[in-house]
């Protein structure tokens, strides 16, 4: 047999064995819950039988012997000659761990393990022999000789066929719909798609310089094809989060037994998918959060009963897609966070002083657990007490542009809510310039953009440059100063990018704002990896390189979070002074040049899309945005003006539409097509006139001009009553 044939066989064997082993482990945990579910017993028995047979073919005699001993015990359990006990479950899980250890050695050396598993085999054999009756000692299945001396295709197929017959495994036609693909090949395809996106951006950049409709149409077609190819390749890299979660029932069982607790695991949304690279990054943080809930959250049974709770603690995991991101929730119904104890412990180990502890908000007190070196454990155990873990959880989540929040109620439990992007390979970003160089800011960190006139509106408070944004003081960071660049003196206006880190926001002063576009994230070289300011680099459409700003790293390096805390009391005072009927209104130009507005609270985000991106589903105009299909409502059609989507507009492929994404209900988001976004203002809104037409709530004077405040529900009702019915009645 050729060496490469042996390697291919071993690789196929390892892939199949790992898949079987993961299923075996899950089924063994189910056996303990279901008191011997017949279907789970059969699955475990079949998987071990297949594993044993494959070992004889390769051969791996040590692994075969261990699998055979486990199969014999499962045979007795299947025949009901012995009962399932916690000890049997434990030794079966130990067998799974040992098999996994042998597979790891085979993967590394292509050889069978040289470790001694005789004690485990003897224990399995004793459980099989000493507790079964003489009648049951006869196996109901005939022995199958799987020792095949050489690779023979016909013999191999015969044995495989016999295994299927004996164990009643049915092959369905759906199996032919899937193939295994090497991850390295998918990574290579992703890189090529990334290069194609860069080339697409360059071609579209060229098309703006020429007034050729045929060339523009070709560029638009290229853009659509590239987007579809990008989406398809991204889907090939997606994995269900169950690939991580499948080990948590085992982890929970082991830790519950070790700590003397009773815990059940509930999972929801196991089929939620995200990119493989992110799966690998969040595996350890999620595991640590599960361990934290078990160790610090869920109480001992006696303590739970004394509090009026059931003795069985509850650990839950949820995952779902929302707004183009993956949301993960991990929580428990335990004791919750004791904020006074957290603050006292932080003072005790010197992380905060008494003044800081006394002025902390609830959110800040909860976030103490993310400080490096913080732990509430009084002594070091195998589970906790070392002061490492939660800070690493937070930093690892932030490295992939994610966020983590804590929601806790004392005596009721704690929930960790994580939001992460679907992928890191291609992301939307805002391109800005500073000191003659280009930089990219991930759109996930953006809040809004503000235009400044020669920095005249900048104030100083506590030696911190601040900008009054609708009455709130926002600390500023000058990007050119952080990067030690020369400021361009001939600029008459500057741009302020408002970004958010955790629960704080700050303004980044840049020279100009260029565009929002999809960028391909490229890793930094070895010389630049130590720079915390940058998360990578990208190539723009004109071939220039732009560094991607790490907003969290920028905040940490400049100390802006500490400065923001100084301004909290000042903002609170301003809020009290300005309390009343003041509202934040998003102003825009509507049909016939009318000045219109809506409360900013229901405006989710602003977008600009090509007219050609508008699609038709039935009679409803829609467009795709961050993984969602959103209905479009053209205000011109609602108020009886021209149609943005007429044939003439659609033929002009370069034309764009300005969209306001509004969410009047949590179950409904729509895009309002407007002529032009004007401003965001905070004013006391006073009714100055009756509704001028259907869809208008009332008229008000804002910035000295008559403004129609829209009634969003009525606008949707006029455009498509069915949308509102779905949102309000489900």
Residue pairs with C-beta under 8 A, 6 or more apart in sequence:
1 150
1 151
5 151
6 110
7 110
9 58
9 151
10 58
10 106
10 110
13 54
13 58
14 103
14 106
14 107
15 180
16 50
16 54
17 51
17 54
17 99
17 103
18 100
18 103
20 47
20 50
20 51
21 47
21 51
21 96
21 99
21 100
21 103
22 246
22 247
23 43
23 47
24 43
24 44
24 47
24 48
24 96
25 93
25 96
25 246
25 247
25 250
26 246
26 249
27 40
27 41
27 43
27 44
28 40
28 44
28 89
28 92
28 93
28 96
29 89
29 249
29 250
29 253
30 37
30 40
31 37
31 40
31 41
31 44
31 77
31 84
31 89
32 84
32 86
32 89
32 253
34 40
35 84
36 77
36 80
36 83
36 84
38 78
41 74
41 77
41 78
42 78
42 167
42 168
44 74
44 92
45 71
45 74
45 75
45 78
45 167
46 167
46 169
48 67
48 70
48 71
48 74
49 71
49 163
49 166
49 167
50 163
50 167
51 63
51 67
51 99
52 64
52 67
52 68
52 71
52 146
53 144
53 146
53 159
53 163
54 146
55 61
55 63
55 64
55 67
55 146
56 64
56 146
56 147
56 148
57 146
57 148
57 151
57 156
57 159
59 112
59 147
60 102
60 106
60 112
60 113
61 112
62 102
62 112
62 113
62 114
62 115
62 117
63 99
63 102
63 103
63 106
63 112
63 113
65 117
65 121
66 95
66 98
66 99
66 102
66 117
66 120
66 121
67 99
69 95
69 120
69 121
69 124
69 125
69 128
70 92
70 95
70 99
70 124
72 124
72 125
72 128
73 88
73 91
73 92
73 124
73 127
73 128
74 92
75 128
75 139
75 140
75 141
76 82
76 127
76 128
76 131
76 132
76 136
77 84
77 88
79 136
79 140
81 131
81 132
81 133
81 136
82 88
82 127
82 128
82 131
82 132
88 127
91 120
91 123
91 124
91 127
93 250
93 253
93 254
94 120
95 120
95 124
98 117
98 120
101 113
101 115
102 112
102 113
102 115
105 111
105 112
105 113
105 115
106 112
106 113
129 137
141 166
142 166
144 159
144 162
144 163
144 166
146 159
148 155
148 156
148 159
163 169
164 171
181 236
183 276
186 233
186 236
186 237
186 276
189 233
189 236
190 233
190 234
190 237
190 425
193 226
193 229
193 230
193 233
193 426
194 425
194 426
194 520
195 520
196 226
196 229
196 230
197 226
197 230
197 426
197 518
197 520
198 520
198 539
198 541
200 222
200 223
200 226
201 517
201 518
201 540
201 541
202 541
202 542
202 543
203 219
203 222
204 219
204 223
204 541
205 541
205 542
206 219
207 215
207 216
207 219
207 654
208 654
210 216
213 653
216 653
216 654
217 653
219 653
220 610
220 612
220 653
224 612
230 426
234 275
234 422
234 423
234 425
234 426
237 275
237 276
237 277
237 423
237 425
238 273
238 274
238 275
238 276
238 422
239 273
239 274
239 275
239 276
239 279
240 270
240 271
240 272
240 273
241 269
241 270
241 271
241 272
241 273
241 274
241 279
241 319
241 326
241 328
242 267
242 270
242 271
243 279
244 279
244 282
244 283
244 286
244 287
245 267
245 270
245 317
247 287
248 265
248 267
248 287
248 290
248 317
249 265
251 287
251 290
251 291
252 263
252 265
252 290
252 294
252 315
255 261
255 263
255 291
255 294
255 295
255 383
256 262
256 263
256 294
258 382
258 383
259 294
259 295
259 300
259 383
260 300
260 301
261 294
261 298
261 299
261 300
261 301
261 313
262 301
262 311
262 312
262 313
263 294
263 298
263 312
263 313
263 314
263 315
264 312
264 313
264 314
264 315
265 315
265 316
265 317
266 314
266 315
266 316
266 317
267 316
267 317
267 318
268 316
268 317
268 318
268 319
269 318
269 319
269 320
270 319
272 319
272 320
272 321
272 326
274 326
274 420
274 422
274 423
275 422
275 423
275 424
275 425
277 423
277 424
277 425
278 326
278 400
278 420
278 421
278 422
278 423
278 424
281 396
281 399
281 400
282 328
282 396
282 397
282 400
282 402
282 418
282 420
284 392
284 396
285 392
285 393
285 396
285 397
285 418
286 328
286 330
288 389
288 390
288 392
288 393
289 330
289 393
289 416
290 315
290 317
290 330
291 383
291 384
292 384
292 389
292 390
293 315
293 330
293 331
293 332
293 334
293 414
294 315
294 332
294 383
295 383
295 384
296 334
296 376
296 377
296 384
297 331
297 332
297 334
297 335
297 336
297 413
297 414
298 304
298 313
298 314
298 315
298 332
298 333
298 334
298 335
299 307
299 309
299 313
299 334
299 335
301 311
301 312
302 311
303 335
304 310
304 311
304 313
305 311
307 411
309 333
313 332
313 333
313 334
314 332
314 333
315 330
315 331
315 332
316 329
316 330
316 331
316 332
317 328
317 329
317 330
318 327
318 328
318 329
319 326
319 327
319 328
319 329
320 326
320 327
321 327
321 422
321 627
323 604
323 626
323 628
324 421
324 422
324 625
324 626
324 627
324 628
325 419
325 420
325 421
325 422
325 444
326 419
326 420
326 421
326 422
327 417
327 418
327 419
328 417
328 418
328 419
328 420
329 415
329 416
329 417
329 418
330 415
330 416
330 418
331 407
331 413
331 414
331 415
331 416
332 413
332 414
333 412
333 413
334 413
334 414
335 410
335 411
335 413
336 408
336 409
336 410
336 411
336 412
336 413
336 414
337 365
337 366
337 369
337 406
337 408
337 410
337 414
338 410
339 362
339 365
339 366
339 410
341 376
342 365
342 366
342 368
342 369
342 376
343 352
343 357
343 360
343 365
343 368
344 357
345 368
345 374
345 375
345 376
346 352
346 357
346 368
346 371
346 374
347 353
347 354
347 357
349 373
349 374
349 387
351 368
351 371
351 373
351 374
352 360
352 368
363 406
363 503
366 406
366 408
367 406
367 502
368 374
369 376
369 390
369 406
370 390
370 391
370 393
370 394
370 404
371 391
372 387
372 388
372 391
373 387
373 388
373 391
374 387
374 390
374 391
375 384
375 385
375 386
375 387
377 384
377 385
378 385
379 385
380 386
393 404
394 404
397 403
397 404
397 418
397 420
398 552
399 535
400 420
400 421
400 424
401 420
401 421
401 424
401 427
401 442
401 444
401 445
401 535
402 418
402 419
402 420
402 421
403 418
403 419
403 502
404 416
404 417
404 418
405 416
405 417
405 418
406 414
406 415
406 416
406 417
407 414
407 415
407 417
408 414
408 415
421 427
421 444
422 627
424 521
425 520
425 521
426 518
426 519
426 520
426 521
427 442
427 443
427 444
427 518
427 519
427 521
428 442
428 443
428 516
428 517
428 518
428 519
429 440
429 441
429 442
429 443
429 516
429 517
429 518
429 519
429 538
429 548
430 440
430 441
430 443
430 446
430 449
430 497
430 513
430 515
430 516
431 438
431 439
431 440
431 513
431 514
431 515
431 516
431 517
431 519
431 540
431 546
432 438
432 439
432 440
432 441
432 479
432 495
432 497
432 508
432 510
432 511
432 512
432 513
432 514
433 439
433 510
433 511
433 512
433 514
434 479
434 480
434 483
434 485
434 510
434 511
435 479
435 480
435 483
435 485
435 486
435 487
435 488
435 511
436 485
436 488
437 485
437 546
437 547
438 514
438 540
438 544
438 545
438 546
438 547
439 479
439 510
439 546
439 547
439 548
439 549
440 519
440 538
440 546
440 547
440 548
440 549
441 497
441 499
441 508
441 548
441 549
441 551
442 535
442 548
442 549
442 551
443 516
445 499
445 500
445 501
445 551
446 497
446 498
446 499
447 498
447 499
447 500
447 505
448 498
448 680
449 495
449 496
449 497
449 498
449 513
450 467
450 469
450 495
450 496
450 498
450 507
451 493
451 494
451 495
451 496
452 458
452 467
452 493
452 494
452 495
452 496
452 509
453 492
453 493
454 491
454 492
454 493
454 494
455 494
455 509
457 467
457 468
458 465
458 466
458 467
458 476
459 465
459 466
459 467
459 468
459 473
460 466
461 473
461 567
461 570
462 563
462 566
462 567
464 475
464 476
464 563
464 566
464 567
465 475
465 476
465 478
466 473
466 474
466 475
466 476
466 567
467 473
467 474
467 476
467 496
467 507
468 474
469 498
469 507
470 584
470 680
470 681
470 682
471 574
471 575
471 578
471 582
471 682
472 571
472 574
472 575
473 567
473 570
473 571
473 574
474 498
474 505
474 506
474 507
475 506
475 507
475 560
475 563
475 564
475 567
476 496
476 506
476 507
476 508
476 509
477 506
477 507
477 508
477 509
477 554
477 558
477 560
478 509
479 485
479 508
479 509
479 510
480 486
480 487
480 509
480 511
482 533
482 554
482 557
482 558
483 533
488 511
491 511
491 512
494 509
494 510
494 511
495 509
495 510
495 511
495 512
495 513
496 507
496 508
496 509
496 510
497 507
497 508
497 510
497 513
498 505
498 506
498 507
498 508
499 505
499 506
499 507
499 508
499 551
501 551
501 552
501 555
501 560
501 561
502 561
504 555
504 560
504 561
504 564
504 565
505 564
506 555
506 560
506 563
506 564
508 549
508 554
516 608
517 541
519 538
519 540
519 546
519 548
520 538
520 539
521 535
521 536
521 537
521 538
521 548
522 536
522 537
522 538
522 539
523 529
523 536
523 537
524 531
524 534
524 536
524 537
528 534
532 550
532 553
532 556
532 557
533 549
533 550
533 553
533 554
533 557
534 547
534 548
534 549
534 550
534 553
535 548
535 549
535 550
535 553
536 547
536 548
537 545
537 546
537 547
537 548
538 545
538 546
538 548
539 545
539 546
540 546
554 560
555 561
578 682
580 684
581 684
581 685
581 686
582 682
582 683
582 684
582 685
583 599
583 682
583 683
583 684
583 685
584 599
584 600
584 601
584 680
584 681
584 682
585 597
585 598
585 599
585 600
585 680
585 681
585 682
585 683
585 685
585 702
585 707
585 709
586 597
586 598
586 599
586 600
586 603
586 660
586 677
586 680
587 595
587 596
587 597
587 677
587 678
587 679
587 680
587 681
587 702
587 703
587 707
588 596
588 597
588 658
588 660
588 674
588 675
588 676
588 677
588 678
589 595
589 596
589 674
589 675
589 676
589 678
590 596
590 635
590 636
590 639
590 674
590 675
590 708
591 635
591 636
591 638
591 639
591 640
591 641
591 642
591 675
592 639
592 641
593 675
594 639
594 708
595 678
595 702
595 705
595 706
595 707
595 708
596 635
596 674
596 707
596 708
596 709
596 710
597 700
597 702
597 707
597 708
597 709
597 710
598 660
598 662
598 672
598 709
598 710
598 712
600 680
602 662
602 663
602 664
602 712
603 660
603 661
603 662
604 661
604 662
604 663
604 669
605 661
606 658
606 659
606 660
606 661
606 677
607 625
607 658
607 659
607 661
607 671
608 656
608 657
608 658
608 659
609 623
609 625
609 656
609 657
609 659
610 653
610 654
610 655
610 656
610 657
611 644
611 645
611 649
611 650
611 652
611 653
611 655
611 656
611 657
612 650
612 653
613 623
613 624
614 621
614 622
614 623
614 632
614 645
614 650
614 657
615 621
615 622
615 623
615 624
616 622
617 629
620 631
620 632
620 720
621 631
621 632
621 634
621 645
622 629
622 630
622 631
622 632
623 629
623 630
623 632
623 659
623 671
624 630
625 661
625 671
628 669
630 661
630 669
630 670
630 671
631 670
631 671
631 720
631 723
632 659
632 670
632 671
632 673
633 670
633 671
633 672
633 673
633 715
633 716
633 719
633 720
634 643
634 644
634 645
634 673
634 719
635 641
635 672
635 673
635 674
635 715
636 642
636 643
636 644
636 673
637 643
637 644
637 719
638 695
638 715
638 718
638 719
639 693
639 695
643 649
644 657
644 673
649 655
657 673
658 673
658 674
658 675
658 676
658 677
659 671
659 672
659 673
659 674
660 671
660 672
660 674
660 677
661 669
661 670
661 671
661 672
662 669
662 670
662 671
662 672
662 712
663 669
664 712
664 713
664 716
664 727
665 727
665 728
667 726
667 727
667 730
668 716
668 723
668 724
668 726
668 727
670 716
670 723
672 715
679 703
681 702
681 703
683 702
683 703
685 700
685 702
685 709
686 700
686 701
687 698
687 699
687 700
688 698
688 699
688 700
688 701
688 706
689 698
689 699
689 700
689 706
690 698
690 699
691 697
691 698
691 699
691 711
692 699
692 708
694 714
694 718
695 710
695 711
695 714
695 715
695 718
696 708
696 709
696 710
696 711
697 709
697 710
697 711
697 714
698 709
699 706
699 707
699 708
699 709
700 706
700 707
700 709
701 707
713 724
716 723
716 724
717 724
